[in-house]
Amino acid sequence: MSPTAQHISAKNFGKNFQWGVAVAAAQNEGAANMYGRGLSVWDVFARNSNKIKGKGKPTIACDFYHRYKDDLLLTKALGFNVFRFSISWSRILPDGTGKINKEGIDFYHRVIDECLKLELIPYVTLYHWDLPYELEKKGGWPNYFVNKWFNRYVTVCAEAFGNKVKNWIIMNEPFAFTSLGYMLGVHAPGKKGLDNFFPAVHHAALAQAEGARIIRQKVSNANIGTTFSFSEIVPYSDKKEDVEAANRVDILMNRLFIEPALGKGYPREESFRLTERMHINNKEWKYIERLQFDFDFIGIQYYFPLTVRYNGLIPFVRASEVKAKIRKVPHTDMGWEINADSFYRTIKKIWSYDNVKEIIITENGSFFKDEIKNGVIDDKERINYFQQHLNAVLKAKKDGVNVKGYFAWTLMDNFEWAEGYNARFGLVHVDFETQLRTIKNSGFWFRDFLST
Ligand code: GAL
């Protein structure tokens, strides 16, 4: 039966299931130039590139820095028991390395203490795309030294917060920031080309495993995971060239990071020359062991499936997307196809990897253009999206997949990277002029869903 067909509530998922919201420092915190924080690549990219819609900058964002108490209370009031947030590396180490900013450490202690007081379990993401700008000036993720810098940062965080925080997420979607930021140049820091992409991939993959080892060593009873973006890749037709194109995209978008993390090394396909080059460039055979870590959980971040067809004009991958709009299938206002059956299949696929012990859906959500009418935001489409996707999670769980939690993206509208402030994913609406928060009907829907 299609996962869309059932009416469910939180109790169907069992008593111990974890329900959370996820946010990220660069998207929510603001206070970018304050309290000793160093700039991140996103502050500078937003200032200098023309790539952000509406010229949005992360300088103030949701002002979470000053409003965290209210925002955590809101999370609690909606019925969630997990708060996933990320640490801004340049708030802890303004130069990325070297001197520690005590005010930064104190801020996160306040956030963590408040979570614990409200009985919200903190899940801390160590890296959600905001590399300190000082490190980008030295070459950023393509520079071999980034692993040394990252290890130091992780060590500082583990030593500062390890006695209070037990749930750690090492990285947020390494494929997204390496491809968008170091291959296509559409995200910070705006670099392009394989000479940036290959080493950035390798260093991010290493950082993920090495960072996890540091947490394991420094934090007693740590629950360690990391997150990957996944999209089911569907060939546009059953023609051989489309099927092969879909396979190449699948290798890049879905397998590139999880397989080395699980000890399988980078994916390799003789007919896909890019993978061969990557093996040679990254001397992967020397590193298989160091790229692997026995993660306690794998974070699945799922938004949409992708239909692709052969396109000889696109270098290397020779594939391009056939957009949902053109195919006339349901999609969000990001243009992303809505397909919860595909989410179900994606969860099952990740679960079929040998070494995956537990899954948490660490992000899932949608952008629709919300309208406020008399103070009410009746975002029916977002509610539908959540309903369908939660059904998919439950269906996978009933099949025996060990899914332990679901974290909605996101608590409130925030700085949506290159989309600026226009793409609103929140359960709570934010007026960015006044910082007024208004709970959307999807927020109320979640409250009711969770309270049963
Ligand atoms: C994810 C990312 C989030 C958020 C979301 C919606 O890829 O981790 O930070 O932006 O997409 O686009």
Boltz pocket constraint, residues with backbone or C-beta under 6 A from the ligand:
constraints:
  - pocket:
      binder: B
      contacts: [[A, 24], [A, 27], [A, 172], [A, 173], [A, 176], [A, 229], [A, 301], [A, 363], [A, 409], [A, 415], [A, 416], [A, 417], [A, 425]]
      max_distance: 6.0
